[in-house]
Amino acid sequence: MDKTHIVDEVTGHRRMRRNRKADWTRRMVQENRLTADDFIWPIFIVPGTGIVDPIKAMPGVNRMSIDKAVEAVKEAADLGIPAIATFPDIEMELRDVTGSQSLVADNLINQATAAIKKAVPNIGVITDVALDPFTSHGHDGILRDGIIINDETVDQVVRAAILQADAGADIIAPSEMMDGRIGAIRRGLDAAGHQDVGIMSYATKFSSGYYGPYREAINTSGLLKGDKNSYYVSPANGTEALRDAALDVEEGADMMMVKPGIAYLDICWRVKEAFGLPTYAYQVSGEYSQIKAAAMNGWIDGERIMMETLLCFKRAGCDGILTYFAVEAAQKLAKG
């Protein structure tokens, strides 16, 4: 008996490889694609001028003074990247127990927003209101007697959000995971005349070990007292994460974010399926650094893994990705 006939008897006539036989058929049936529109580029801002300071734990990523950040953002916009997310590394002498610098109208993050929006008005600026870049203890909220005080923190991040919107921020992305923050920020923004400023909720931010290089980037790793387990979600808890996300939807979030990314693709899928809002993943510093380190050692094809992981977020239901690879990936896509 013909061997092909024997195989057909077993499989029926279902041959999955027919659609994989050639490059043109593979392209024709491809389910997910990446474009520059899928990327949000996180950048780190430092005081001063003319500064491009490499971050040791994140090869290829720099802290930049505002003037240099403006130049870099222009390049990102030219590549078609639709938005950036800014994070400040402020002077240590400006950090205190309550993170009061977050309430200074012309603080570093707001100066950066104003400069970027003036120079590159066609790119979106997303800002965070968590207090950790501004506190002397490295926590995202107000710390008192070893406890992060929820409601006082919410009051403060609302005030900070209004100042960020005043400076030109297009989207507020609160990452501090305090209860009730989304509704409070929405009410505060609306009352201040910022009805068109969106909120991208860090809907499911997990207490993860993947954040280490980021904390080096904003100089909080040596400051942190204790851990963040009392306000971030445990990596063990998927259902709790969905309950958190549901509350943010009820309170008025416009977009959702899952953080970290690649280890939480199941949460990305569940959030998108459950709520249908635009859903993003943050491919965080530890994910980026792992890929870069392995590539630098010749253990993996770094470019291939970069593109594969970004595509996996799309397959998991994400509408986009916050990634330090944004510029590099957009450059590759532009080359075809």
N, C-alpha and C positions, 0 to 999 in steps of 0.2 A: 504494500500500500504506500502511496506517495506520502512522504513525511509532512508536507504542507497540509495535505488532507487530514492527517491525524491531528495536527495542531488545531485545524478548523473545527474538527469534531469536538475538541475539548473547549475551545473558546467561543464556539458559535462563529459569528463573523465580526466579533468585537476585537479590533486590532488597534490599540491605542497609539501604536507607533506610526500609523498612517499620517497623523497630524504632526508628527515630529520629524518626518523624513527629510525635510529641507528647510533651509533658512527662511524661505518665503512663507511656508506653511506655519512654522513656529511663530513668525511675526504676526501672521494673520489671526491666529487663535490666542495670542497672548492676552491674559486676563487683566493684568495690572501693568502700568507704566509709570515711570518717574519723569517729571519735568522740573525745571527750576521753580515753577509755581508751588511745588510741594515743600519747599524749604523755608524755614525761619532760622536766621543765623544769630546765635547768641554771641555777644561781644563783651569784653571787659574794659572798663574805663578807669583811668587813673588821673590824678591831678597833674598839672604841668602842661608843657608844650613840647612837641617834637619827640615824644616818647613812644617807642615800640619795644616793649619789654617781654622777651620770650618767657613763657611759663614752663619751667623744667618738666613738670609732670604731664604736660600736654603738648608734645612736640608739634610745632606748626601753629600753635595758638599764642597770641600775644595780649598783654595788657597794653592799651593804647591811650594816649592823651586825646582830648577831644578833637584837636585838629587832625591828628592822624586817623582817628576813628571816622571822621567825616570823609577823608580820602578813601578809606577802605569801604565805607558804605556806598559811595558813588560807584565803585567798581562792582559791588554786589548788585546794585540796582541795574547797572548796565548788563549784567548776566541774567537779569530777569527775576532775581530773588525778590519776593514781594514784601518781606518784612524782616526786621531785626528785633532782637531782645537784648536789652542793655542791663549790665550788672556792674556796680561800682566797687572799687577798692579804695576806700577813703583813708585819710590819714588816721593813724592810731589815736592821736590826741583829740580827735573829734568823736571818738566812739565812747559811749557811756552806758550806764545801766539800762536806761530806757530807750536808747536809740534816738535821742532827741534830734539828731542831725537830719533824720528823715522828714522832719517838719520845717526845715529851712527851705524857703521858696527857691533860692538859687543854689541849692546843694549840687553836688557833682552830677548826679543822675539827671536832674532837671536842666542843668546847663547843657548837658550832652543832648538831651531831647530837643531843646530849642535850636541848638546849632545844627543838628542833623536835619530837622524838619525844614529849617531855612535853606540849607544847601541842597537837600535831596527830598523835595516835597512829595515825590511820587513813591516813596517807600514808607511802609508802615512801621511805627515804633511801638513796641510792646514793653511795658515796664512792670516790675515787680514791686510790691509794697511790703514784703517781709522785712523784718527789722535786723536780720542777722548781719548784713554788711555794716550796720550802724551801731551795734551793741558791743560792749566791752566783754561780754561773756559768750558771744557767738550764737546765742539762741535767736529764734525767729520772732519772739515776743518778749513782753516785759517779764522779767524774772524777779520774783520776790520770795524769800525764804525757801528757795529750792523749787518753787512752783511757777509755771508759766501762767500768768493771769490772763484768762481768755478775754473778758469783756473790755478791760482797759486796753488790751492790745488791739481789739477790733476798733475801738474808738480812734486809736492813733493811726491805724492803717487806713481808715476812712479819710482822715484829714490828709494823710500823705498822698492818697489816691487823687484827691481833689487838686493838690498842688502839682502832681504829675500831669493831670489832664490840663491844668492851666498852662503848663509848659509846652503842651502840644502832643502828649502821648495819645495814641489812637486806641490802644487797648490796654487795660489794666489786667495784669495776671497775678493775682494774689497767691503766694505759695506757702504762707505760714500755717495753713491748715487749722485756723481757729474756727470754732463753731459760730455760725451766723454771719460770717464775714461777707459772703456774696450779697445777701440781701441788704446789709448795712452799706456796703460800698455802692450798690445800685441806687439806694435812696439818697446817699450823700452826693453822688455824681449828678443825679437828676435835679436835686435841690440847688446845686451850684451851676446849673445851666449846661451840663455836659451829658445831655440825653443821648448824644450820638457816639459817645465813647463806649466801646465794648468792654466786656469782661470775659477773659479766658480763664476759667477756673482750673487751678491745679486740683482737679476733682479727686484724684486718687494718687496722692504722693506717699510713697512707701518709705519706711525707715530702713534705708538701704546702705550697704557698704560701697555702692558705686559712686558716691558723691565726693570721695576723698580729693581727687585732683581739683575739683571746683573750689573746695574750701582752701586749698593752697592759692588758687587764683585770686580769691578775694581776701586772703589773709585772715581767715577765721579758724583754721585748723588748730592753731596753738592756743586759741582763746576759749574754745568750747568747754563749758563746765557740765559734765555729765553727758546725757544723750538726749535724743529727741523722740524717744519712744512714747511719751505721753501725749504727743499731738500728731505725729506721723502714723500712717497705717502699718500694721505688722505685715511683713512679706508673706505670712502664713494665711492671711485673711482676704479672700476674694469677695465673699458676700458682704462683709463690712465695707469694703471699698465701693461696692455698688450702692450701698445705702448712703454713703457719704456723697457719692455723685448725684444720687436722686435728690438729696436736699439742696445741692447747688443748682440743679435744674429748677426746682420749685422756687428758689430765691432769685432766679433771673439770670443765670449764666448764659452767655451767648455761644460760648464754645467750651469744650472740655479738653483736659490734658491728662495723660497718664505719664507718671514719672517714677522710676526709670522706664526704659523702653524695652529692650530686646528680651529681658527676662520676664516681661509682663505683657506679652502679646495676647495672652488669653484675656487679660483685663481690657486691653484695647478693643478686642472683638466684643466682649460683653457690654462695654460702655456704649459702643456704637449701635449695637443691636437693641439695647434697652431704651435708648433715649433719642437716637437719630440726629443729635446735634453734631455740628462739625467737631471732629475728634482728632486730637493731635497726640503724638508721643514725643517725649523729650529723650533723645539719645544722649544720655548724660556723660559727664566727663570721664567716668571710669570705663564706660563702654568705648568711648573714643580712644582713650589711652591704651586700652588693651589691644585694640586693632593696630594702632600706631606702633606700639612696642613690638608686637609679634612681627609686623611687617619689617621694621628696622632690623630685626634679628634674622630675617630671611625665612621665617617659619611659615608665613602665609603670603599670598598675593594680596597686598593691602588694598589696592584699588578695586580688585574684584570683590573682596569681602566688604569694603565700604559700600559698593553699589548693591550687593546682595542684601545686606542688612537693611538698607534704606528701602529697598523694594519689599522686603518682608513686612515692614510697617504698613505699606499700602495694602498688601494681601490680608493683613489682620484687621482691616477696616478703617485705618487712619486716613484722614484727609490731608495730612501733612506731618512734617517732622521738624522739631527743633533739633538742629544738629550742628556741631562744630565742623562737620564736613561740608557744610552748605556751599561754600565758594568752590572748593575742590571738586565736588560732585557736579555743580553747575558748569564748571569749566569743561569737565569731561563730556557732559551732555551736549554742550555747545559744539564740541569737536565732532560729535556724531559717532 
